[in-house]
């Protein structure tokens, strides 16, 4: 859908979601034919996205301004590399000359640079459209009910049927309804003029009610019905309500009916390649995103939404750290599932912002980039494409959209790249559109605040950890990062095994990662004489040490936030044991066993002990991963939840990536 308004274009704040351009529908066949129905203002952007040369076909339904004024701004009619076949109703034979003679356009049609071939058609004409691959494409013109006359079109191509009504009024009579049903009969996709509903219908004005089209489509057995030609003053919120009504009708067994919006794509076979959502999609998404606390979960959601609205196969997010961009999240449907994307986030890839890559350019300038083919960049471009990932993985990057994240000072805090927008008809990569770029920029701009808030919250946790590290040399920043990461990934595996909903898993995982990092903050209340003692602790000293669980819980109890409450449970119970012989304080009071121990504490106990074993300490050498995992196996059913130990054993390769990402030499 290129233009969805009737009467007059109305690009206003309350029409931006569904679009303010007037009538234009683009049809593309499997063999590569480009066909347009009507040339309202929506055809301008359609032309801007075409290749440098080719042939296209434009069918005009009638001569009213909202269906023709975009024609003179359509790129191919100004390019000698393009052939444009213009099919006009016979009574509009002199239309091109009249536009110049009346002063509506500064140059006569004959002087335009494009090769424009005008062909006159009437109701009943069947036009065979030349196909690049010699396949049959036919367009049948039908008379429609509109003041001054009008044409509708039925297109047969690729074994499917498409119907476009142009402007048409179903006047409520039996014959009129029967004619509309016959026009639509058997259509896989039908785009129709539904300017009105029952409450605002104007008889005789030449436009139909959407309720009548649903009745006609049901009788004509239409697979997908698209309502367009929206009243120019009908705001997005009103169209949202209509779309919600249409969704309910479809759920109850009615015709699949959609409110047309610019950029919407349909294919005759297979599922509809978009998710139905309203004009407030961004506000709803931000509300949902605000429930997440962990940076990785936030980036996962942002990248998933950016890919959804651009039909992208893959994507990557880098966050800025000084003069570098640090790899932070990735998706790639070709190489791995979204559900397993979390396993790929611990790569320690860093890119110099001055390095000359695409991401570096966006980070250094703050300018977004839309690239149709990364292997065919403009000569002299101030950036280049690094194909090392493609060469090592066998992936083929083609189109790319790179967008900066800006913080509250307007400075670049990261870069998001979405890769290979997939054409739903061919399944092949295609260029990103300007509309896609606009939506992703809007998403990145609004989501940046949540990323920044997450970073601020994380810095607060780092401050607490630095305070703990003053008292206990073992409580380094990397130790806490590793415990948090191992706990988060162990929870992810557990939640999958429990078949928890993925969104609930991501939210809880984001809390556990940060909460587990604070498991030992209670040690700030323990004397340095005990914490830093190199010899064996006495029984009395060990009793004091055990008190750090209660101290930590009391510190965190002052904060009512979700992370603090999760961290309180973990701090209090991470020394509990599966067999009930652990502790939650200096005495045996509060002992728990088995599943009564909170899941976050059970998981953190494994992560904490594992890291203590494989990390070097002044009193011991570091263990190998295998030796540490063997100890966990020996303690399964005694110290540790045996099912979680099995999950931990399945993380062997992921553990290596986590420990490479957070080596002991790093500073918090």
N, C-alpha and C positions, 0 to 999 in steps of 0.2 A: 504494500500500500504506500503510494507516494503522496497523495493528497486526499483528505477525507472530509473537507468542509464543502458546504453548498453556498451559493449566492455570492459570497465575498470572502476573501481570505481574512483571517482574524488571528494573527500571531500575538496573542496576549498572555499575560501571566496565568490566567485560569484556563487556557487552552493548550498549554505547552506540552502536556503529556500525550494527549491524543493527536495533537497537531492542529495547525491553523491554516495549512495550505488547501487550495481547492482541488477539484476532482482530477485524479490521475491514478491509474492502476497499471503496474508493470507486470507483464507475463513473460516468463523465460521458459523455453522448451529444452528438452534433453539434448537436442541437436544444436543448440546455441542460438536460436532465433530470439530477437528482442522485439517484443510487441507491446505497445502502449494503448490504453483506452482512455481517451480524453487527454487534454493538454492544459489543465488548470495550472496554478502556480506550483503544484507539486512536481511537475515534470522538470523544473529547472535543476533540482538536486539530483534527480534521476540521471540527467545528462552529464552532470559533473562527475559522476562515478563511472562513466563508460570508458572503455579503452580508447586508444588513439585513432583507431580506424574500424570500419565495419558497416553494417547495414541494419536498419531498423524499420519498423512499421508502426504508424500511428493511426488509429481509428477514432474519428470524432463523432460523437453521438448527436450533437446539435450545436448551434452557434452561439448560445448564451455565453456571456463573458467569463463566467466561472469555469467554463470547460475549454476555453481556447486561449486565454491571455498568456499562459505560460509558454506557448509554442515559440514565440519570438525570442525566448531566453533559453531555449533548448540547445545545448552545445553542438549536436551534429549538424544543425542547419547552418552553422557558421564555419564548418570544417570541410575542406575539399577532400578529406580522407573518408568522409561518410556519405552513404546513400540513405536518404530518408524517404520512404514511401508514405505519402500522406493521403489517407482515404477520407474523403469529405462527402457528406450527404449532397446530392446533386444540387439542391437549392443554395448551397454555400460555395458554388463554383468560383465566385468572384471575391470570396472572403479575403484571401491574401492581399489583393490589390486595395480593397476597401480600407484595410487597417492602415496602410500608408497614406491613401488619399484623404482619409479623415483625420490624419495627424496623430494617430495612436502609436505609430512607430516611425522612426526617422529615415528609414531606408526601404525602398520597394523590395518585395520578396525576390524578384528576379536578380537583384544585385547581391544577395547573400552568397557566401562562398560555398556553402554546402550543396550537394547534388540532391535537390528536392524534386520528387516525381509525384505529381498530384493525380489521383485517381478518384473518379466520382462513383458513388455507390447509392443504392436505394434499397428500401425494404424488399426482401426476397433474394437479394444478391448473395451468392456464395463465392467468396474469394479464396483462391488457393494461394497461400503465402509461401514464397520461395523458402526452402529449407537449406541451411548450409550442408546438411548431410543427405539431402534428397528425400527426407521423410515427409509424409503428408501432413499438412497443417491447413485446416479450412476454417474460415470465419464466415458465419452466416449472419446477415443483418435482419433484424425483425423490427416492425413498426411498434413504437411505444406511445403511451398516452401522455402527452406533454404539450402545453400551449406552443403553437408554432410547429409542432411535430418533433419527433426524435427517433433515434434508432437505439436498439439494444443489440447485443452480439452474443452468439454462441460459438465457442471455439472448440474444435476437436483436434487433439494432438496427443501424442505419447500414450494413446489408449485411454485418455481421460477427457472429461467434458468440463469446460469453464463457461459460466454465463455472467454477463455484465449488463445490467438493466439501463445504464444511463439514468436520466431523469424520467420517472414513470409514476403515474398515479393509479393505484387500485381504488376505484371509486366506491367500492362496497357492493356493487351489483354482482349477481351470480355469474354473468358472462365475463365481467372484468376479473373476478377471482379465478375462473376457469382458465382464462387466457394467461394470467400470471403463472398459474401452476404449469400450464403447458410450456411456457417459455423456460421455466426452470427445470423441467422434467429430466431426471437422470443426472443432474449436474453434480460433479464431485465437489466443486467450489462455486458458489454464486455470490457475487458482490452486487448489492442492490441499494437503491435510493430509499432510505428510511428516515427522512427528515423529521417526521412527526410521530407522535403517539396518539392514543385516544384523546388525551386532554388538550392537545394544541393543534389538532388537525384542521386545515383550511381547505374545504372542498373546492375543487376547481383550480387550485394553484399548481397542480401538476406534480405533486409529491405524495408519497405513500406513508401509511402508518406501519410501524415495525410489527405490530401484532398481525396485520394482514399478510405480511411477507412470511411470517412463521407458519401461518395457515397454508399459504400457497406452497411453501417449501415442503411442508409435511405431505401434502397431496402429491407434489411432484417428486417425492423421495430424494430430496437433496441431502448430500452427506454433510457439507459444511456451508453455513449461511453467514455472510459477513454484511453487517449493516453499516452503510456509509452515507455520505452527503449530509453530515450533521449540520443542524442549524448553526450558523456562525456564532450565535450568542449562547449556545448550550455549553455550560462550563464542564470542566473535567469531572467535577464531583457528581454532576447529574449523570454523565455518561458512566461513571463508576457504578452508580446505583442501577442503571440499566444493565450493565454487564453482569452484576451480581444476580439480577433477576433472570437473565439469560442462562447463567450457570445453573440455577435451580431448575429451570425448564429442561435443560439437557439432562440433569441428574434424574429427573422424573420420567425420562424416556422420550422427551421431545427432541426436536432437531438441534444439532450442535450449532449454536448461533453465537456470534462474537461481535463486539463493537469494534469497528475498524479504527486502527491507530496507525500513524505514519511509521514506517519501518517494519510493520508486521509482515511476516512471510508465511505462506501456506504451501504445502505440497499435496498433490492429489492422493497419494498413498502414504500409509504410515501415520504416526502420531503427529499432532500439531506441534511444530518446532518452537513453541514458546510457552511460558508459564503465565496463566491468566492472573494478573494482579492489577490493582488500581493505581490511580495517579499519586496516591500517598505511599507508594511502595518504598520510597527512600526513608520516610519517617518511620514506617513499620520496621524496616530493616535496622535502622539505628536503634530503635527501642529494643529489638531483639539482641543486637550486638552489645548493648550496654549491660546485658546479663553476664557477659564473659569477662574474665579478669586476666587470664594468662595471655601473654602476647601471641603465642603460637596459635591458640584457638581463635583469637581475634583476626589474625592474618588469614587463617584458613577460611573463615566466614567471608571476609572481604574479597578474597581471591575467587571463591566460589560464586559470589554474586556478580563480580565483574565478568567472569566467564559466562554466566547465565545470560546476561544482557548483551553479550557480544557473540554468542555461539562459539566461543573459543575452545580449542582442544587442550590448550596448556596455558600455564602462566607461572610467573615467578615474582616474588617480592624481595627487595633488598631494603634494609634499613641503614641509615647513615650512622657511622661511628667515626667522628673526626673527619679525616680526609679519605675515608674508605667507605665503600658500600659493603655491608655484610649480608650474605645470603641468609634469608630468614624463613621463607616458605615457598613451596612449589606444588603444582598440580601438572599432571600429564596423562590424559586419558589413553593415549596411544601406548604408553610404556608401563603405566601402573594405575590402579584404581584410586579414586578419591579417598576411599576408606583406608588405603595403605599409605597415603601421602605423608602421614606423620612420621613414617620411618625414614623419610628422605630429608628431614629438616636439620640434621645435625652436621651436615657437611660444612667444613670451615672455609668456604670460598669467600675471598675478599677481593674487591675490585678498587683500584685507585681511582678516585674521582677525576684525576687528571689523565686517566689512561686512554681516553679516546674511544671507548666503547659506546654503544648506544645508550646503555644505562648511565654511563659516566657523563655523557653529553646532557641528558635530561637532568641529572643531579646538579651539574655545574651551571646550567642555564635556567632551569625551572620551566623549560619549554617542553610541551608534549610532542610526540612524534607519531605519525601514522605512516607506516612503511608497507607498501604493497608486496615487495619482494626483497628480503634482506640480502639476497645474492645479486641484486641488480640495483645497487644504491646509486644516486645521482653522482656524476663525476664531481670531484672536489668537495664532497660532503664532509663536514667536520667530525665525522664519527665513522666507525667501521663495525662490521659484524664479526664476532669471534665464533668460528664454526667448530671449535674443538669438541663441544658437547655433541653436535650432530655427528661428527666423525666417530666419536667413541661409542655412541649409543645406536647409531643407525637412524636416528630421527631426522626429519626434514623440516626445518623451520622455513616458513615462507612469509606470511604476512605478520606484522607485529604492530601493536599499539602500546606505546610507553608513556606512562603518566606519572608526574611527580606527586608525592605527598608533601603538603606544606604545613608547617607548624603555626602556632598562633602569632608568630612574629613574621610570617610570610617566608621563612627560610625552608629550604628543601630538607625534609627529614627522612625521605626514602623514595624509592622508585618501584612502581608496579608495571610489569610487562605482561600483556596477554598475547597469546601466540596462536596463529592459524585459526581465523574465523572460518567455521565450516559451513559451506553452502548446503542447506538441508536437502536440496534436490539432487546434487551430484555427489555429496559426501566429501568433496575436495576443498582444500583451503581457498579462500577468496579474500579480497581486501576488506578491511574494517571500514565502516561508513562514518561520515561526519556525525551522524546521530548517535552511533555507538560511542564515539570519542567524547561527545558531549555528556552522555550519561555516565561514563566511567570517570570523567573529570569531576562531575558533580558528586559521585560516590566517594572518590578519593578525598575531595575537599571536606566533606562532612565527616567521613570516617577518621580523618587525621586527628580530630580532637579526642576520639576514644583511644586511638593508639597512644597519643601523648599522655592521656590520663593513666593508661596502663603502665607506661614508662615511669611516670611520677610515683605511682603506687609501688612499682618494683624498686625504685631508688630508695623509697622509705624502708622497704624490707632490707635492702643492702645496708642501710644505716644501722639497723638493728643487728645485722649479722656482723658488721665491723665492730660494734660494741661487744658482742659475744666473743669475737676473735681476740680481743685484748686480754680476755681472761683465759681462754682455752685455745692454744695454738692449733689444735686439730680442727677448730671450727673456721676453716678458711672459706673464702668466697667460692672457689671451685668445688670444694666439698659440698657446700649447700646446693650449688647449681646441679651437681651430679645427683645428689640425693633427690632433689626435686624432679629432675628429668627422668631418673629411673622409676621413681614412684609414679609419675604421670603415665609413662608408657606401660608400666605394670598394671595400673588401673585400667588403661585402655583395653588391654588383652582380657582382663577379668570381666569388664563390662561387655565386651563382645561375646565372651563365653556365656554370660548371663542373659544375652540377647536384649540388652537395654537399648532404648531408642538412641540413635546416633547423636541427635542434638543434646539430649540429656547427658549422654556420655561426655560430649565435648565440654559442656558447662561444668560438670563435676570435675573432669580432668583438669580444667583450667584452675579450679580452686585448689585441688590437691597438689599441683605442681608448686604453687606459691606457699601453701600451708606447710608442706613437707620441708621446705627450706628453713622454716623457723622451729623445727622440732626440738632443738636444744637451747632455745634462747633463755630458758630458766637457769642456765649455768652462769648468767651474769650475777646471780645471787649467791654463788658459791665462792668461798675464799680461794684466792690464788694459791695459798699455801697447799691447798688440797688439789686443785685442778692442775697445778704445774709440778706436783710432786713426781719425781722420777722413780722412786722406789715403790714397793708394794703398799697399798692402802691398808690401814687397820680397819677392823670391823666398824669402829665408830666413824671413821672417815668415809667409809663406803655408805654408811647410813646417811651421812650428810649429803653425799653425791646423789643418792636416790631422791633427795628432796628437790632436785632441779625440775622434776616433772610437775610437782605442785606449784613451784615458783613460776614456771613457764605458763601454766594454765591460768594462774592468777593475774599475770601480766596481760595476757590476751583477753581475759574476761572483761577488761575495761572497754574493749572495742566490741560493738555489736554487729560489725560488718560480717558478711558471709565468709570471707577468707579468714578473719580472726577467729570466728567460731569453729571453722574447720581446723585451723591451726591449734586451737585450744584442745580439741579432742586428741589430736596427734601428739601434742606436747605432753599431755597427761598420760596417754596410754601406749606410747611407742615402745615402752619396755615391758609391756605385758607379754606373756607367753601362751602359746596355744594350749599347753597342758595346765595352765593356771598357776604356774610357779613364778611368774614375773612380778612386777610391782608398778604402782602408780603413786608412789611416795615413800617416805622413810620407813613406814610401817607396812604390814601386810594388808591393811585396810584398803578396800577398793580393788582387790584383785579380781580380774576377769579371766575367762578362758574361752576357747573356741570362737564361734561366730558371735559371741557377745562382745568381743573386742571390736571396736569400730573399724570398718574396712580401711579407712585412711591410715589408721595406726598400724594395722596388720601389714599393710603394704610398705609403709615407711620403715617399719622394723627391719624388713628384708633389705630395703635399699640402703639403710644406714649401716647395718652390719656388713653388707657386701662392700660398701665403699671403705669402711674402716679396714677391712682385710686386704684389699687390693691397693691401698694407699700407703706410702712409706711413712713411718713414724720414728721418732727418736728412740723408741724402745723396741722396734721390730723392723724387719724388712717387709717389703710389700709382697703379697701373695700373687700367684698367677690367677687369671680369671677361672681357669678350670679347677684349681685347688679351692678357691672360694665357693664356687658353685657346688663342689663335692661336699663341702661343709654344710651348705644349706640343705642338701639332700639328706645328710646324716641327721640334721636337726628338724627335718620335716615331721610334723605330728607331735613334736616336743616343744621346741622354741617357736616354730613357724607354722603357719597355715599350709598344709601339704599341697593343696590345690594351687595356691599362689607360688609355691616353690616350683611346681611343674611349669607354671606360666613363666617364671623367671628363667628357667632352663631354656625355654623357647626363644628367649631374647638374646641369645649369645652373640649373634652378629651385630645386633643393634647396640648392645653394650659397648662394643668396640668403637662405634661411631660417637656415642655419647662421651666417652672418655677422651676421644681425640678432640672433640669440640671444647671440652672444659678441662684442659690439663692443669696440673697442680701449680704450674708456674704463672698462670694467669692471675691478674689482680681483679678483685670484685669491681 
